[in-house]
Amino acid sequence: MVHRDVISVTSRAQKVKVEPGAGTLLWILQRLSSYGLLLFLPIHLYFTYFTKLDTPALTFNGARETFRAFPLWYVLNEGLLLICALFHGLNGFRNVIYDWTTNSAVRHTVNFLLIVLGIAGAILGFWTLWALA
């Protein structure tokens, strides 16, 4: 492990343990999730606002009708949008905290809380998709 001086929003440079390649995977996944958002969000908006069905699109019954009209595409798009949005938002928040502090206890606590929040959000999101079936 290498010790480097890191200048952050704190008042002075601090010694931080940096492993080679640490954070590279999360950086790549952050970029890939942004491309996923650019792809899946317009499709979501199309399903929500522009599909011409008999029921209004902004009710649960309207979403259910859209789901029944396009079951595979709807579940695939909404599931991938949920995964991309959760990862992108929570990892972005994690990056802000990592810029804010170099305290390893705070960073580990934030990582744990964000993982729990992400799992809970994914469970609730997929449970809602399951309810549409």
C-alpha positions as CSV (number, residue, x, y, z in Angstrom):
1,M,0.0,0.0,0.0
2,V,1.2,3.5,-0.8
3,H,0.8,6.6,1.4
4,R,0.0,9.7,-0.6
5,D,-0.7,13.3,0.5
6,V,-4.3,14.0,-0.5
7,I,-5.7,17.5,-0.5
8,S,-9.4,17.6,-0.1
9,V,-11.9,20.0,1.4
10,T,-10.1,19.7,4.7
11,S,-7.8,22.4,5.8
12,R,-4.6,20.5,5.4
13,A,-3.2,17.6,3.4
14,Q,-3.6,14.2,5.0
15,K,-1.9,10.9,4.6
16,V,-4.2,8.4,3.0
17,K,-3.6,4.7,2.2
18,V,-4.2,4.2,-1.5
19,E,-4.1,0.8,-3.1
20,P,-3.1,0.5,-6.7
21,G,-6.2,0.5,-8.9
22,A,-8.5,1.3,-6.0
23,G,-11.7,2.9,-7.2
24,T,-11.1,2.2,-10.9
25,L,-13.9,-0.3,-11.2
26,L,-16.4,2.1,-9.5
27,W,-15.2,4.9,-11.8
28,I,-15.9,2.7,-14.9
29,L,-19.3,1.6,-13.5
30,Q,-20.2,5.2,-12.8
31,R,-19.6,6.0,-16.5
32,L,-21.5,2.9,-17.7
33,S,-24.4,3.7,-15.5
34,S,-24.6,7.2,-16.9
35,Y,-24.8,5.7,-20.4
36,G,-27.5,3.3,-19.1
37,L,-29.5,6.3,-17.8
38,L,-29.1,8.1,-21.2
39,L,-30.5,5.0,-22.9
40,F,-33.2,3.7,-20.5
41,L,-34.7,7.0,-19.3
42,P,-36.0,8.1,-22.7
43,I,-37.5,4.7,-23.2
44,H,-39.1,4.9,-19.7
45,L,-40.5,8.3,-20.6
46,Y,-41.9,6.9,-23.9
47,F,-43.6,4.1,-22.0
48,T,-45.0,6.5,-19.4
49,Y,-46.2,9.4,-21.6
50,F,-46.4,8.4,-25.2
51,T,-47.9,4.9,-25.4
52,K,-51.5,5.3,-26.6
53,L,-53.5,3.0,-24.4
54,D,-57.1,3.2,-23.1
55,T,-56.1,4.0,-19.5
56,P,-54.2,7.0,-18.3
57,A,-50.4,6.4,-18.1
58,L,-49.9,8.1,-14.8
59,T,-51.9,5.6,-12.6
60,F,-51.0,2.1,-11.4
61,N,-53.6,0.7,-13.8
62,G,-52.1,2.7,-16.7
63,A,-48.7,1.3,-15.9
64,R,-50.2,-2.2,-15.6
65,E,-51.7,-1.8,-19.1
66,T,-48.4,-0.6,-20.5
67,F,-46.7,-3.6,-18.9
68,R,-49.3,-6.0,-20.4
69,A,-48.9,-4.5,-23.8
70,F,-45.0,-4.7,-23.8
71,P,-44.1,-7.1,-21.0
72,L,-40.6,-8.1,-21.9
73,W,-39.5,-4.6,-23.0
74,Y,-41.2,-2.9,-20.0
75,V,-39.6,-5.2,-17.4
76,L,-36.2,-5.1,-19.1
77,N,-36.1,-1.3,-19.4
78,E,-37.5,-0.5,-16.0
79,G,-35.3,-3.1,-14.2
80,L,-32.1,-1.8,-15.9
81,L,-33.2,1.8,-15.3
82,L,-33.7,1.0,-11.6
83,I,-30.2,-0.6,-11.4
84,C,-28.5,2.2,-13.2
85,A,-30.2,5.0,-11.3
86,L,-29.6,3.4,-7.9
87,F,-25.9,2.7,-8.6
88,H,-25.3,6.1,-10.2
89,G,-26.9,8.1,-7.5
90,L,-25.6,6.2,-4.5
91,N,-22.0,5.9,-6.0
92,G,-22.1,9.7,-6.7
93,F,-23.1,10.4,-3.1
94,R,-20.3,8.1,-2.0
95,N,-17.8,10.1,-4.1
96,V,-19.0,13.3,-2.5
97,I,-18.4,11.8,1.0
98,Y,-15.0,10.5,-0.1
99,D,-14.1,14.0,-1.3
100,W,-15.4,15.5,2.0
101,T,-13.5,13.3,4.5
102,T,-10.5,11.0,4.6
103,N,-11.6,9.3,7.9
104,S,-11.7,5.6,7.2
105,A,-14.4,5.0,9.8
106,V,-16.7,7.5,8.2
107,R,-16.0,6.0,4.8
108,H,-16.7,2.4,5.9
109,T,-19.9,3.5,7.6
110,V,-21.1,5.4,4.6
111,N,-20.2,2.4,2.3
112,F,-22.3,0.1,4.5
113,L,-25.3,2.4,4.7
114,L,-25.3,3.0,1.0
115,I,-25.1,-0.7,0.3
116,V,-28.0,-1.3,2.6
117,L,-30.0,1.6,1.0
118,G,-29.2,0.3,-2.5
119,I,-30.4,-3.2,-1.7
120,A,-33.5,-1.9,0.0
121,G,-34.2,0.4,-3.0
122,A,-33.7,-2.5,-5.5
123,I,-36.0,-4.8,-3.5
124,L,-38.8,-2.2,-3.4
125,G,-38.3,-1.3,-7.1
126,F,-38.4,-5.0,-8.2
127,W,-41.3,-5.7,-5.9
128,T,-43.3,-2.9,-7.6
129,L,-42.4,-4.4,-11.0
130,W,-43.6,-7.8,-9.7
131,A,-46.9,-6.2,-8.6
132,L,-47.5,-5.0,-12.2
133,A,-47.4,-8.6,-13.5
